[in-house]
Structure formats: C-alpha cells, structure tokens
Amino acid sequence: MHIVIGDRSTVALFKLMGFEGRTIEDAEEALRFVTTHLDMYDVIFITSKIAKAIKKDLDELRMRNPRKLLVEVPSVDEGMEREVNYLQIVRQILGG
C-alpha cells in the first residue's frame, strides 16, 4: 500500500492519482504517523517541507527498515515555482 502525507493540495493531487492521503503539516505529527504506520505501507511519500524538518529521523527509519520506501516529493506549492511531473516520480518509484 502507498500513502502521501503533507499539505492539503499535494494530498489532493495524489488522491486524484488513486493514492491514499493524509493531510499533515506539522513535522512532529508526520513523524509520529510514519513511525506508527510504517508496517501498513510499502511506500510513504512525504512532502519536502516535512521531510527536511525530520530528515535525521527519516534517515534512521530508512536504515532500520530497508524494505520500506520513504520518498520525499515536492509539495504542489513548491511545484508552482518549478515544473514537477508527479506522475513520472510515481512511475520511477513504483515502476510501470
């Protein structure tokens, strides 16, 4: 299973692509969610604003859980500053 966590706009975009999503904008709350739900998901997409704030913790989780993918993606708000192809990101991560 796959999920995206982050701001409302990014979560809505990923939901349009068929993903489960959870709107979380607080970094500590996001870390708690990832930690407690890691067993449920194979891939967790995390918006870069949150991922940067909890980078050390995410790196530790990645090392302890090599079969789980914790992927940083630009938020839609960041994507307005530069072109982001979210479908290409998803295909690279999940294949297809």
C-alpha positions in Angstrom: 0.0 0.0 0.0 1.1 3.6 -0.6 0.2 6.9 1.0 1.2 10.5 0.7 1.4 12.8 3.7 1.7 16.6 3.6 -0.2 19.7 2.7 -3.8 19.6 1.6 -3.0 20.5 -2.1 -0.4 17.8 -2.5 -2.5 15.2 -0.8 -5.5 16.1 -3.0 -3.3 15.7 -6.2 -2.1 12.3 -5.1 -5.6 11.2 -4.3 -6.6 12.1 -7.8 -3.9 9.6 -8.9 -5.5 6.9 -6.7 -3.4 7.2 -3.6 -4.4 7.2 0.0 -3.5 10.5 1.6 -3.3 12.2 5.0 -3.1 15.9 5.4 -0.5 16.6 8.0 1.5 19.9 8.0 3.3 19.5 11.4 6.6 17.7 11.1 6.4 16.0 14.6 2.9 14.8 13.9 4.1 13.5 10.5 6.9 11.6 12.2 4.6 10.0 14.7 2.3 9.0 11.8 5.1 7.5 9.8 6.5 5.7 12.8 3.2 4.2 13.9 2.0 3.3 10.4 5.3 2.1 8.8 4.1 -1.6 8.9 1.0 -0.7 6.9 2.6 0.9 3.9 5.3 -0.1 1.5 5.8 3.4 0.2 5.2 6.6 2.1 5.5 9.8 0.0 6.3 12.8 2.2 6.3 16.4 1.1 9.7 18.0 1.1 8.9 20.7 3.7 8.1 18.0 6.2 10.8 15.6 5.1 13.5 18.3 5.5 12.3 19.0 9.1 12.6 15.4 10.1 15.4 14.3 7.8 17.6 12.7 10.6 14.6 10.7 11.8 13.6 9.6 8.3 17.2 8.5 7.5 17.2 6.4 10.7 13.9 4.8 9.8 15.2 4.1 6.3 18.3 2.3 7.7 16.2 0.2 10.1 13.5 -0.6 7.5 15.3 -1.2 4.2 12.2 -2.7 2.6 10.1 0.4 3.2 10.4 3.4 0.9 10.1 6.9 2.5 10.1 9.2 -0.5 10.4 13.0 -0.4 8.3 14.7 -3.1 7.9 18.5 -3.7 4.7 19.9 -2.5 2.3 21.3 -5.0 3.1 24.8 -3.7 6.8 24.2 -4.5 5.8 22.8 -7.9 4.4 26.2 -8.8 7.9 27.6 -8.6 9.3 24.9 -11.0 7.7 22.2 -13.1 7.2 18.9 -11.3 6.0 15.8 -13.1 4.4 13.9 -10.2 3.3 11.0 -12.5 6.9 10.5 -13.5 8.0 10.5 -9.9 5.4 7.8 -9.0 6.4 5.7 -12.0 10.0 5.9 -11.1 9.3 4.7 -7.6 6.6 2.2 -8.2 7.5 1.1 -11.7 5.2 1.0 -14.7 
